[in-house]
Every structure is written in structure tokens, then in C-alpha cells.
């Protein structure tokens, strides 16, 4: 159970860092101010949700070791609260994933390419939406 607890923590940190990495990459490609603001807002949402998930996962039991060692005295937050938080975090994650998957299509549309090439590129890049749907 201790490893499961560590997985909670590492998952939230990994998701924060990967989404920030994608956001920083997309910021380099933006041409309009509104696109930058969309990226900033999605990043902020992702980071805040990840930090909340991290700290709730970290301190869900008092003492922390009670999560994996039930022989000692301690208490944990109700499982229903943890499940609700996981659903909420997943909803925020889906929102930011869709934002980061669809935004390159808008970025490509502004390039000086013929329409057929733009549509082909947009189709390839927005296939990230299929990943979001699958996850």
C-alpha cells in the first residue's frame, strides 16, 4: 500500500509537469494573445487541480503511515471524498487535455499553407482527442 500511496503522489506531479511542458511548447507557437491566455488558463487549472490532488493524497491519513499500516492508531479521509476528488481531477484533466489537443488546429490554420495541407496537419495533430477520449 505504501507504493500505491507513492503512485498517487508521483502521478499528480508527473501530470503537472507534462502538461506544463506541453503548454510551454504551445506558447512558443502562438501568434494571438487570446491563444496565449487560453494556454495560461488551462495550465493554471491543471496546476491548481494537481496541487490539490497531491496534498489531499499526501495528507489523507493521519499519521501518513496509517495509509499502509492499519495496525497503528489513526484516521483517514472517507473514501467517498477521495473518489469524488479523483473524478474532479479527472474532469479538469480532460478539459485541459482537450484544450491542448485542439489548440494546435487553430495555430495551424493561421499558417501560410494551402487548405489541403492545413486540414491534413490538423487531422494528424488533433488525434490527441482520441487519446483523451480513451483515457
Secondary structure, 3 states (H helix, E strand, C coil): CHHHHHHHHHHHHHHHHHHHHHHHHHHHHCCCHHHHHHHHHHHHHHHHHHHHHHHHHHCCEECHHHHCCCCCCCEECCHHHHHHHHHHHHHHHHHHHHHHHHHHHHHHHCCCCCHHHHHHHHHHHCCHHHHHHHC
